[in-house]
């Protein structure tokens, strides 16, 4: 389901990209954290493949934010 032109996966991915940029981190830095290859990581960061719950926990920890903060920010992108 879309709202505000973005799917939930796209909104979460956009939030992750924004947090990475804010911290001057590269998306590739998530590959080792997630235990995924580069392509699989970029598929998630680009919103092509949704992050699962475990991955969101790992991403949030890597970024130094809570999952709740990521979810709230993604929700605000969809309003």
Backbone torsions as a table, in degrees:
resi	resn	phi	psi	omega
1	UNK	NA	139.5	178.4
2	UNK	-110.9	154.2	176.3
3	UNK	-150.9	134.0	-178.6
4	UNK	65.0	20.5	177.1
5	UNK	83.3	-2.6	-179.3
6	UNK	-122.2	141.1	170.0
7	UNK	-74.8	166.5	177.4
8	UNK	-58.5	-45.1	179.9
9	UNK	-59.8	-41.7	179.0
10	UNK	-65.3	-40.2	179.7
11	UNK	-66.1	-41.9	177.7
12	UNK	-64.7	-44.9	179.7
13	UNK	-61.5	-42.5	178.4
14	UNK	-62.6	-38.3	177.8
15	UNK	-65.5	-43.9	178.4
16	UNK	-62.2	-44.2	178.4
17	UNK	-60.6	-42.1	179.7
18	UNK	-63.5	-42.0	179.1
19	UNK	-67.3	-38.7	176.0
20	UNK	-61.4	-46.1	-179.3
21	UNK	-63.1	-42.3	180.0
22	UNK	-58.1	-34.6	-178.0
23	UNK	-96.3	4.6	-179.3
24	UNK	56.0	42.7	178.1
25	UNK	-109.2	151.6	177.4
26	UNK	-92.4	148.9	178.7
27	UNK	-59.2	-33.2	179.5
28	UNK	-61.3	-21.8	178.9
29	UNK	-65.6	-18.9	179.8
30	UNK	-78.5	-20.4	-175.9
31	UNK	-56.4	-49.9	-179.7
32	UNK	-66.8	-38.7	179.9
33	UNK	-62.1	-41.9	-177.6
34	UNK	-84.2	-15.7	-176.7
35	UNK	71.2	31.2	-178.7
36	UNK	-119.1	162.8	173.1
37	UNK	-74.2	170.3	-177.9
38	UNK	-60.2	-45.8	-178.0
39	UNK	-63.6	-45.5	179.4
40	UNK	-62.6	-37.9	178.1
41	UNK	-65.1	-47.9	-179.4
42	UNK	-64.9	-33.0	175.7
43	UNK	-59.6	-37.3	178.8
44	UNK	-74.7	-45.1	-178.5
45	UNK	-64.7	-29.6	178.5
46	UNK	-87.7	-5.6	177.7
47	UNK	85.3	5.3	178.6
48	UNK	-70.3	-39.9	178.1
49	UNK	-120.5	130.4	-179.4
50	UNK	-69.9	146.5	170.7
51	UNK	-69.6	138.4	172.4
52	UNK	-88.3	175.2	-175.0
53	UNK	-59.6	-45.2	179.4
54	UNK	-60.5	-43.5	-179.7
55	UNK	-64.3	-40.1	177.7
56	UNK	-62.6	-39.6	176.8
57	UNK	-61.1	-44.1	179.8
58	UNK	-66.0	-43.1	179.4
59	UNK	-63.0	-47.2	-179.8
60	UNK	-58.3	-45.3	179.2
61	UNK	-61.6	-43.9	179.4
62	UNK	-61.7	-36.3	-178.3
63	UNK	-86.3	-10.5	-179.6
64	UNK	75.7	29.4	176.9
65	UNK	-127.8	169.2	176.3
66	UNK	-90.4	159.6	174.8
67	UNK	-60.4	-38.7	179.3
68	UNK	-57.9	-41.2	178.3
69	UNK	-63.6	-41.6	178.0
70	UNK	-63.0	-43.7	-178.7
71	UNK	-64.6	-45.1	179.1
72	UNK	-60.5	-44.5	179.9
73	UNK	-64.6	-39.6	177.6
74	UNK	-64.9	-41.6	177.0
75	UNK	-59.4	-42.7	-178.2
76	UNK	-67.1	-27.7	176.2
77	UNK	-68.8	-25.5	-176.0
78	UNK	-92.1	-8.4	-179.4
79	UNK	-74.6	NA	NA
